[in-house]
Amino acid sequence: MDAKKVLDLAKLARIEIGYEEAESLSHEFDAILGYVGEVKGVSKADNLKLKADSFPIRNIMRNDKDPHETSFYTENILGQAPAREGNYIRVKKIL
Amino acid sequence: MIPDEIRVKDKDIHAFLEVFNNPKSYGNGLLSGKTVAIKDNILFDGHKVSAASKILENFFATYDATVVKKLKEAGAVIIGRTNMDEFAMGSSTENSAFDVTKNPYNLKHVAGGSSGGSAAAVAVGMADIALGSDTGGSIRQPAAFCGVVGLKPTYGRVSRYGLMAYGSSLDQIGPLAKTVTEAEILYKVIKGQDKMDSTTISDETYPVVKKFSKTIGVPRSFVESEGVSSEVKQNLIESVEKFKSLGYKIVDVNPPNLKYVLPTYYILALAEASSNLARFDGIKYGLHVEGKDGIDDYFKTRGASFGKEVRRRIILGTYVLSSGYYDEYYGQANEARRMITRELRELFREVDLMLTPTTPSPAWKIGEKSNNPLEMYLEDIFTVHANISGCPAISLPSGFSDKLPLGIELTADLGREDNLFVAGKEFFGE
């Protein structure tokens, strides 16, 4: 991986990094990906035999009722926002 | 210990990010009169909680985590929030944005991580007990390095409502204590199904399929992995002898895909981290760094306020989830996860517990591994299987190497914390 690729990924991740950091990360990433890439050796064929019960995944839904009292958390939560206007979080113009 | 005494005692260790001024008891119960330290990623209403990150340096919890609510009801006195690797990403507490926690046994060495502050606080008696969180060993590894007991419960056993998410399919809150008995009491206080966390399990989720028969499996070829120090191997042999003398049957086991645990773990954890940490945008809460427009605010805020390791993990996580590489990395890691989980569950039909060292070496010198992230990741070799499979695991102090503590780890089948407590108490003669 080269520095340019790291900069592209950082852009996707919405993180500003400098060229120097991208350059050093690129070498680390090569080492880390080389190691974690060992999972490519796991055979999917073996896995087809797995029974569902060995790895249960299930959706859990709750009833859409009994909400907390309106505005119960509003002040606390808006109080943490960097910029506020009334009961809204203030953001910059997009267009 | 009153807050000022703790602060004095903590001056050289830096276990705490904050010792609360007027700690109090809110109720009466199993933990009446006990002081508890909580890791800085657990929400305590009205108190600062930063995950040891600059991005949350001035963030205040807006509600109590379920575990905090349970601590209050049980009469515990919450005395402070403990240092950690930023967002729990690390194995040494060196990645905290604020301080490095020192190993109480040798201040030049790390306390382990990411719950290094909680482990050190318990080790020197600044707190009776503590809570940590464990995504890949973050309770058990610092417990081993600081000579205390640390438990990662079964996935879903303890509610994570009010725990800052890192790897949501792996994270679990658990206790650190001086003895197995105390860890068990704290575990009993915090466990239980919670409607605020849909991943929590009930007592019926994992029916008991095997009666406890004092049988322990040791995966010898796995323990012989490259990089495991000779003191650690020797210590394991001594621990095996001790279990034998207590009437345990020791058998060799060899789950073939254990060799994939670390690659599997890091792919999953990085992927989930990149997704979970997307919420920090400088808009809703936390630090905001001004950019030239809306999207530039994101770049500036996240670039300036995430530490190096957090940036590294988010960017790598973005890579393993990107369309060209998804199948090769994330897809394969999920396959490997299923294999490892199946193998461990099958193993626990034959044995009650699996025994390994907790760490491949004792606590390293501060700074020794900071420039080599891969080397740091390899330190988690013996702990991540429990998070991948969801199985509970406990680290027990098992001796010393050059005056630094060592730990052994027992892993049990899903839902079988009871086996860990029985064997742990017998190991110590509690």
Interface residues (C-beta under 8 A of the other chain):
Chain A: V6 L9 A10 K11 L12 A13 R14 I15 E16 I17 E21 L25 E28 F29 A31 I32 L33 Y35 V36 G37 E38 V39 K40 G41 V42 K44 D46 N47 L50 K51 S54 F55 I60 M61 R62 Y73 N76 I77 Q80 A81 P82 A83 I89 V91 K92 K93 I94
Chain B: F59 F60 T62 Y63 K195 S198 T199 N257 K259 Y260 L262 P263 T264 Y266 I267 S274 A278 D281 G282 I283 K284 Y285 G286 L287 H288 D293 G294 I295 D297 Y298 F299 K300 R302 G303 A304 F306 R311 R312 I314 I315 L316 G317 T318 Y319 V320 S322 E328 Y329 Q332 A333 E335 A336 R337 R338 M339 T341 R342 R345 P373 L374 Y377
